[in-house]
Amino acid sequence: GAVGSLAGQLAKMRGARVIGIVGSDAKAQWLTSELGFDGAVSYKDGEVALVAALRAAAPNGVDKYFDNTGGVSTEAVLQVLNNGARIALCGVISGYNSGEMGLSNYQVRGSQGR
């Protein structure tokens, strides 16, 4: 969305490797070709596929994560975070209508980790 794409552009300006999490091929294309993101992965195929895609896009793990959606995206990213990673929590739009805004695997770092 608008907020995540801006956060990604700011991160790129600071020299970060940026991977966007998207819901369409068109958005992935826009992020990579127009905004200069290093990659984009889809959340549409579910958490297991997203974790695999994130591991492929960020083989050394994730050090920083800007979260504006919550839900499956956040659940997946938690599984590929590096120790000492930082998360900026901005919103949980995936749960605004359903009311399901909690995390189910927030302790995953201690049990599985990267």
Long-range contacts (C-beta under 8 A, 24 or more apart in sequence): 1-68, 1-93, 3-68, 3-90, 3-91, 4-66, 4-68, 4-69, 5-31, 5-35, 7-66, 7-68, 7-88, 7-90, 8-35, 8-37, 8-66, 9-35, 9-36, 11-64, 11-66, 12-36, 12-37, 16-64, 17-58, 19-54, 19-57, 19-58, 21-50, 21-69, 21-73, 21-77, 43-71, 43-72, 43-73, 43-76, 46-72, 47-72, 47-75, 47-76, 50-76, 51-76, 51-79, 51-80, 54-79, 54-80, 55-80, 61-85, 61-114, 64-88, 66-90, 67-91, 67-92, 68-93, 69-93, 69-94, 70-94, 70-95, 70-101, 70-103, 71-95, 71-100, 74-103, 75-103, 75-104, 75-105, 78-103, 78-105, 78-106, 78-108, 78-109, 79-105, 79-108, 79-112, 79-114, 80-114, 81-109, 81-114, 82-114, 83-109, 83-113, 83-114
